Amino acid sequence: MKAALASVLGILLAGAAGAMPGHDVDGPLVEVDFTNQGLTPAHWTMILHPDGSGHFRSERGHLAPENAQALDVPEVDRDIRVSAEFAGNVFAAAGRHKWFNAECESHMKVAFQGWKKLSYAGPEGQGSCSFNYSKDKEIQALGDSLVGLAGTILEGSRLEMLLRHDRLGLDHELEYLAEAAGDGRLKQVCAIRGILERLSEDPDVMERVRKRARVLLAKAEE
């Protein structure tokens, strides 16, 4: 009897875990796998679900000697959330490109931007394609936007590190974040809403930092 009850409990717990936000193993997902040994982090992966939930994980590379004094961000391994509109555009692009069952790479002699592998898995099927640079404008733009999202997540991790270890450095970092979000290099500021809210309310950081954080939070709501 006890064994039977334990078995039922195990099934219920497993079902509950599978239903947790960001852990829907049965629903469709898009995964991005990025590699560029010349950068740090040198490798990261990101999973997105249609509702905007997902997960991001990065692996540090090795900083070049000239960047030895740069802020070395620790490895990131966390759940993320982007806007439903952003996620919807990602899945719509996947559908228009046969769930990535098509050639993505241009094979053109262009500057190396990093290998991006886009994968889809869902009820419609599955597929993947990899590219450094794609002649398909939508695929290239999709890759750029996902790299921009990853940049935002990593920037959030930098802000968390600076808040702990170098609060004076927050001013310059938020200035960069505002510029990069404004010109499109970084995407989905809403993905780092948590650290921006902390900075906007922290009396121990510069007033200019709090003000910039509030401006970015307002942008995240747009």
Buried (B, 14 or more C-beta within 10 A) or exposed (E): EEEEEEEEEEEEEEEEEEEEEBBBEEEBBBBBBBBBEEBBBBBBBBBBBBBBBBBBBBBBBEBEEEEEEEBBBEEBEEEBBBBEEBBEBBBEBBEEBEBBEEEBBBEEEEEEBBBBBBBBBBEEEBBBBBBBBBEBEEBBEBBBBBBBBBBBBBBBBBBBBBBEEEBEBBBEBBEEBBEBBEEEBBBBBBBBBEBBBBBBEBEEBBEEBBEBBBBBBEBBEE
